[in-house]
Every structure is written in C-alpha cells, then in structure tokens.
Amino acid sequence: MRMRKKKHLEQKLSECVNLLDMPPVSEDMREAVKKKEYIDLQSFFHRDAPVYLEIGCGKGQFICEEAKRNPNIDFVAVEVNRSVICMACQKALSEGIKNILFVHCNAKILQKYLRPASVGRIYLNFSCPFPKKSYANKRLTNIAFLEVYKDILAPGAEIFQKTDNMHFFEYSIEQFSEAGFVMKNISLDLHNSDFEGNIVTEYEKKFSDQGFRIYRLEAYLPVRSDGK
C-alpha cells in the first residue's frame, strides 16, 4: 500500500539535521555512480568509528534501538521513501540519538556516496519481496544489489537479513551463493530459536503476531589470503 505524502513534509525534512536528502538521479544510475560524492562520515560524526548500514530503514524502529545499544558504532540508515525516512529521522531526534545519519537515496547508487570497504555490517530487515518474477531485479538481495554491497563492505563484514517471506528467503540464499557469499546462523524460525539480542521491528511484530515465521541469516565474503 502506498503511503500518503506526509503533511508539511518539506518543513519537517528541513528540521532533520541528520538527514541527507539526496536529489533523485535523473541520468542512468550506472553513469551516476561513476560521479562520486562521498559522504565524509568522520566529519559528520566527529570521530572515526565503525560504520554499520541499514538499507530500507522504514520508520526507524530498528536503527534507533540498535544505535542506542551501540553508542560506539556510527550508523547510516538508507530509505527511498521521503515521507518514511522523515518519520525515522524525527524519531531519532526526539530520542536524542546522535550516532545515526539518514540518507534518502536508492540503494543502487550507494557506491556514489559510500567509500569502498567502509561499511562493517549491512542490515536488510523485511525488505519488500517483490513476489512477481518480473520484479526480481528490485529485490535488495538480487545479485545486482549484492555486487554494490561487495564494493562498500569492509573485509570480513557481514550482511544480516530478516524476512517473513519464505520464498524471498530461499531466493536470497540462492543469490548470496551465486555472488560468492558464505552463510551462517541460518534460522527458519527466529522467534522459536535460542538467538539472543534480536530487535523486533514494526513489521516483524506484525507478521509474527499473525503467526508467520521469521527467517534470518548472516552472510559474509570469505577473506582472501591477501586480506581483501
């Protein structure tokens, strides 16, 4: 369901001092990525700390809780919907959270804004499964996206994925394998497992309350002998 445009959106966005509202890319994305506009994360956060990235942060429930639990980590939260990322940013502001930078952009052009090997972890929480096969290239675990992630992930970094959609989870496993990722800690029923420290997102609670299983995995690229 498409979300209605938030009232007074432009004003509310202007109040979000920790939001980079990137203009839509009008040219070919592959060409746009070549024109680098790297975000100076050290200047923004006023320190040199590990950086974790959530792609599709929604209204910010997960990223805000994760940031509060880990004040020694700097977080970048990406969302393509302006109204939604505005709500996430306002949530962080209201809770006084300083270690999150919100970025409004398409995940396909993350290489334009984030330096190679700069991200220590990626979270993919309840990404849209795009169930129609013709939309497979829009899925955030499609191999085209995974190639983007490979460029910005630091050696040994991991991708954490959660979803309620079994078919999307199976598809993701296939794509991770095809892209050369190794998977571990695969759970086919997260809420009935012994996994500790799980932060329940808004969608996660909704689906779990309806009786859906929650699927989770961690994926990483094997570190080569040269450290890359």
C-alpha positions as CSV (number, residue, x, y, z in Angstrom):
1,M,0.0,0.0,0.0
2,R,1.4,3.4,-1.0
3,M,1.9,5.8,1.9
4,R,0.2,9.2,1.6
5,K,2.6,12.2,1.4
6,K,3.2,13.5,4.9
7,K,1.7,16.9,5.6
8,H,4.3,19.8,5.7
9,L,6.9,17.3,4.5
10,E,9.4,19.8,3.3
11,Q,9.3,21.7,6.6
12,K,9.7,18.6,8.6
13,L,12.6,17.4,6.4
14,S,14.3,20.7,6.9
15,E,14.2,20.2,10.6
16,C,16.0,16.9,10.3
17,V,19.6,18.0,10.7
18,N,20.9,14.4,10.5
19,L,19.3,13.7,7.1
20,L,20.9,13.9,3.7
21,D,18.0,14.3,1.3
22,M,19.7,13.3,-2.0
23,P,18.0,14.6,-5.2
24,P,16.7,11.8,-7.5
25,V,19.2,10.7,-10.1
26,S,17.8,11.6,-13.5
27,E,20.5,10.0,-15.5
28,D,21.5,6.4,-16.0
29,M,22.3,5.0,-12.5
30,R,25.4,3.2,-13.7
31,E,26.7,6.5,-15.0
32,A,25.6,8.4,-11.9
33,V,27.6,6.1,-9.7
34,K,30.8,7.0,-11.5
35,K,30.5,10.6,-10.3
36,K,31.5,10.1,-6.7
37,E,30.1,12.3,-4.0
38,Y,31.4,10.5,-1.0
39,I,29.9,11.4,2.4
40,D,32.5,12.5,4.9
41,L,31.3,10.3,7.7
42,Q,34.1,11.2,10.1
43,S,33.3,14.8,9.8
44,F,29.6,14.2,10.3
45,F,30.0,12.1,13.4
46,H,33.1,13.9,14.6
47,R,35.0,10.7,15.2
48,D,36.5,7.7,13.5
49,A,34.3,4.7,14.4
50,P,33.0,1.5,12.7
51,V,30.1,2.2,10.4
52,Y,27.0,-0.1,10.1
53,L,24.4,0.4,7.4
54,E,20.7,-0.4,7.3
55,I,19.1,-0.4,3.8
56,G,15.4,0.2,4.0
57,C,15.2,1.6,7.5
58,G,11.4,2.3,7.4
59,K,10.2,4.4,10.3
60,G,13.4,3.8,12.2
61,Q,12.4,1.5,15.0
62,F,15.3,-1.0,14.4
63,I,18.1,1.5,13.7
64,C,17.2,3.8,16.6
65,E,17.2,0.9,19.1
66,E,20.4,-0.5,17.5
67,A,22.1,2.8,17.8
68,K,21.1,3.3,21.4
69,R,22.5,-0.2,22.3
70,N,25.8,0.5,20.4
71,P,26.9,4.1,21.1
72,N,30.4,3.2,19.9
73,I,29.1,2.4,16.4
74,D,28.1,5.0,13.8
75,F,25.0,4.1,11.7
76,V,23.9,5.1,8.2
77,A,20.2,4.4,7.5
78,V,19.0,4.5,3.9
79,E,15.4,4.7,2.8
80,V,14.0,5.5,-0.6
81,N,10.6,6.9,0.6
82,R,11.0,10.6,1.7
83,S,7.9,10.6,4.0
84,V,9.0,7.4,5.7
85,I,12.6,8.5,6.3
86,C,11.3,11.8,7.6
87,M,9.5,9.9,10.3
88,A,12.6,7.8,11.1
89,C,14.7,10.9,11.4
90,Q,12.2,12.6,13.7
91,K,12.2,9.5,15.9
92,A,16.0,9.7,16.3
93,L,15.8,13.4,17.0
94,S,13.1,13.0,19.6
95,E,15.1,10.3,21.4
96,G,18.3,12.3,21.3
97,I,20.2,9.8,19.2
98,K,23.4,11.3,17.7
99,N,25.0,8.3,16.0
100,I,22.7,7.9,13.0
101,L,23.0,9.6,9.6
102,F,19.8,9.2,7.5
103,V,20.3,9.2,3.7
104,H,17.4,9.4,1.3
105,C,18.5,7.6,-1.9
106,N,18.2,4.5,-3.9
107,A,20.4,1.6,-2.8
108,K,21.5,1.1,-6.3
109,I,23.7,4.2,-6.1
110,L,25.2,3.6,-2.6
111,Q,28.7,3.4,-4.3
112,K,28.2,7.1,-5.2
113,Y,28.1,8.1,-1.6
114,L,29.9,5.5,0.5
115,R,33.6,4.7,0.0
116,P,34.8,1.2,-0.9
117,A,35.3,-1.1,2.1
118,S,33.9,1.5,4.5
119,V,30.9,-0.5,6.0
120,G,31.3,-3.1,8.7
121,R,27.8,-4.5,8.5
122,I,24.6,-4.3,6.5
123,Y,21.2,-4.9,7.8
124,L,18.3,-5.9,5.5
125,N,15.2,-6.0,7.6
126,F,12.0,-7.1,6.0
127,S,12.8,-5.8,2.5
128,C,10.0,-5.8,0.1
129,P,10.0,-9.3,-1.5
130,F,8.6,-8.1,-4.9
131,P,6.9,-11.5,-5.4
132,K,6.4,-11.1,-9.2
133,K,9.3,-12.7,-11.1
134,S,9.4,-9.7,-13.4
135,Y,10.3,-7.5,-10.4
136,A,13.2,-9.7,-9.2
137,N,15.7,-7.1,-10.1
138,K,14.2,-4.8,-7.5
139,R,14.8,-7.2,-4.6
140,L,17.5,-5.9,-2.3
141,T,19.2,-9.4,-2.3
142,N,19.2,-9.5,-6.1
143,I,22.8,-10.2,-7.3
144,A,23.0,-6.7,-8.8
145,F,22.5,-5.2,-5.4
146,L,24.9,-7.7,-3.8
147,E,27.6,-6.5,-6.2
148,V,27.0,-3.0,-4.9
149,Y,27.3,-4.2,-1.3
150,K,30.5,-6.1,-2.1
151,D,32.2,-2.8,-3.0
152,I,31.3,-0.9,0.1
153,L,31.7,-3.8,2.6
154,A,35.0,-4.0,4.6
155,P,36.9,-7.3,4.6
156,G,35.2,-9.7,6.9
157,A,32.0,-7.6,7.1
158,E,28.6,-9.3,7.2
159,I,25.1,-8.8,5.9
160,F,22.2,-9.6,8.4
161,Q,18.9,-10.4,6.7
162,K,15.5,-10.9,8.3
163,T,12.2,-11.6,6.5
164,D,8.8,-13.2,7.0
165,N,8.7,-14.4,3.3
166,M,9.9,-18.0,2.9
167,H,10.2,-17.7,-0.9
168,F,12.1,-14.5,-0.7
169,F,14.4,-16.1,1.9
170,E,15.1,-19.0,-0.4
171,Y,15.7,-16.7,-3.3
172,S,18.1,-14.6,-1.2
173,I,20.1,-17.7,-0.2
174,E,20.4,-18.6,-3.9
175,Q,21.6,-15.0,-4.8
176,F,24.1,-14.9,-1.9
177,S,25.6,-18.2,-3.0
178,E,25.8,-17.0,-6.6
179,A,27.5,-13.8,-5.6
180,G,30.2,-15.7,-3.6
181,F,28.8,-15.1,-0.1
182,V,29.0,-17.7,2.7
183,M,26.1,-18.0,5.1
184,K,25.9,-18.9,8.7
185,N,23.5,-18.7,11.6
186,I,20.5,-19.5,9.4
187,S,17.3,-19.6,11.3
188,L,14.0,-20.8,9.8
189,D,12.0,-19.8,12.9
190,L,13.8,-17.0,14.7
191,H,11.3,-16.4,17.4
192,N,11.4,-20.0,18.5
193,S,15.2,-20.3,18.4
194,D,17.8,-19.5,21.1
195,F,19.1,-16.4,19.3
196,E,19.7,-13.6,21.7
197,G,19.6,-9.8,21.3
198,N,17.1,-9.7,18.5
199,I,15.5,-6.2,18.0
200,V,11.9,-6.7,16.9
201,T,10.9,-4.3,14.1
202,E,7.5,-2.9,13.4
203,Y,6.9,-5.3,10.5
204,E,8.4,-8.2,12.4
205,K,5.9,-7.9,15.3
206,K,3.0,-7.5,12.9
207,F,3.9,-10.7,10.9
208,S,4.9,-12.7,14.0
209,D,1.6,-11.8,15.7
210,Q,-0.1,-13.2,12.6
211,G,1.7,-16.5,13.0
212,F,4.3,-16.0,10.3
213,R,7.7,-17.5,10.9
214,I,10.6,-15.1,10.9
215,Y,13.6,-16.2,8.8
216,R,17.1,-14.9,9.5
217,L,20.7,-15.4,8.2
218,E,24.1,-13.8,8.2
219,A,26.2,-13.7,5.0
220,Y,29.8,-12.8,4.5
221,L,32.5,-12.9,1.9
222,P,35.5,-15.2,2.7
223,V,38.6,-13.1,3.4
224,R,41.3,-13.9,0.9
225,S,44.9,-14.6,1.9
226,D,45.8,-11.0,0.8
227,G,43.2,-9.7,3.3
228,K,40.7,-8.5,0.6
